[in-house]
Amino acid sequence: MEQINRIELRGLVGNVRLQETGGKKVAHFTLATSSAFNDRNGAAVIDTQWHNVTAWEGKNISGLEKLRKGSKIGVVGRVRYNKYTGNDGMERVSADINASKIIFISDDEVLSYEM
């Protein structure tokens, strides 16, 4: 049986932190994805989820310096869960996306493309 850990996200970039490690650029950034629906009363609701993404410059990832707050991008990668203990002593789990591909989306480009 083949096992798959793959995630595809399209959204807007939030905070960006660029750095260089061992001669390679790496970007740590947040990505907001939103979905709209109507609640029981028919009122419109927009649900926004924030994702933590790490992208190393390489084969399918270039132009990390172009990442800006508000940039529209598509990300393909895998999910990695990390356990840590908070300041209050409680054990917590965070989910991070390790990007294997980033696509910059222009304002006039339709978002229904295949990654």
Summary of the structure (lengths in Angstrom):
residues: 115
radius of gyration: 16.3
end to end distance: 24.0
largest distance: 54.6
contacts: 266
relative contact order: 0.25
helix: 3%
strand: 63%
